[in-house]
Amino acid sequence: MKALHEVLELPQVRFLGNVQFGVDIDLADLQCRYDAVVFATGASKDRDLDIPGIGLPGSFGGAEFASWYDGSPDAPADWPFTAESIAVIGAGNVALDVARMLSKTADELLSTEIADNVYRGLKSSPVRDVHLFARRGPAQAKFTPLELRELDESPNVEVIVDPADITFDEASLAAKAQDSQIRMVTRELEKYATRARDRRPRKLHLHFFENPVEVVGSDSVVALRTERTQYVGNGETAGSGIHTQWPVQAVYRCIGYRSTTLPGLPWDDNRAVVPHIAGRVIDRHGGALPGIYVNGWIKRGPVGLIGRTRSDAAETVKSLLEDLSVLPRAVDRDQNSIDALLLSRRVQHTTLRGWLRLDAHERELGAQCDRERVKVVDRAAMIAISGVDRDTARR
């Protein structure tokens, strides 16, 4: 956050918030005011899982849930917590984080920045068991060691792994030998599988070699049906024909993110990205669109962490700098022109000063209850606290 503040405080940087591309402004609005436009809009939607019953009430997307517990103003204020047993589908850090949020008690999370509505929702949850299902083995899990270890630090949640799931084929053993992160992850899972059970009231079960094939129910989720998988070589798995039905009342799929189209830009629907060459947006014939660039997950798809994104950004910026001499020149070069446009369209946009006011307000709310901050999640309240009208046409 400190680094972000430092960048936004630079005199050559302006921040305009609460502005939705494709609704409040479009590509033509930007192109006539800026020499270049870089899109770094990420991936916010859940990837689909094509199995029967996935659309039943009680079946949710992990991204949808994460948006709620992160305090997004676009998320619903309340979340339906009625399930005592919950299934989480996925074998990455997002699945692990969703399982962690579902299994921990609300009071444990008060040390974080969770919003009051999130605290109240989690406080009402009757959950006793959370089951995470991965279709491949422990060596193929995409967890990071730190996230996995953190699961077991809760005084209220016992992490359970079936010893029968701790098995490796030759390719998996080779991967363990070559990759220290895989070694640390599998070592942690082996520890969970071999230790004695304890009395912590909530249980988080990590299941491997279980491929979800159906969400069972008529009016709502009553179970998840999985097929046991087995190694078939090179760390890959295939179905064994053995099925298990797990009684659960909610299912969260965490199998990846998907970007959404940007109005006016080309789109690769198969990969769910904007087509590009080294960050330069290209049309369907492969020609570069002058002055339009992409970066991050909208550029390469939802893979990689911050380190990958940095190298990705370096590539895009390199392309932009190489193009400086041939970029189309903006017609309207008045820096306040964009503010005037937004005001004419009655867009209540905020500025850096407004953002800092909201940040200070949230910290003050936190200080009143001995927390670092309490998030404000209602959009109207965020706008009012930011003081949009006070910052008209100012940075």
Beta strands, then each sheet from edge to edge (+ up, - down):
strand 1: 37-39
strand 2: 45-46
strand 3: 59-61
strand 4: 85-89
strand 5: 129-133
strand 6: 157-161
strand 7: 202-207
strand 8: 210-216
strand 9: 223-233
strand 10: 236-247
strand 11: 250-253
strand 12: 257-258
strand 13: 276-277
strand 14: 280-282
strand 15: 288-294
sheet 1: 1+ 15+ 14- 13+
sheet 2: 2+ 12-
sheet 3: 3+ 11+ 4+ 5+ 7+ 6+
sheet 4: 8+ 9- 10+
end
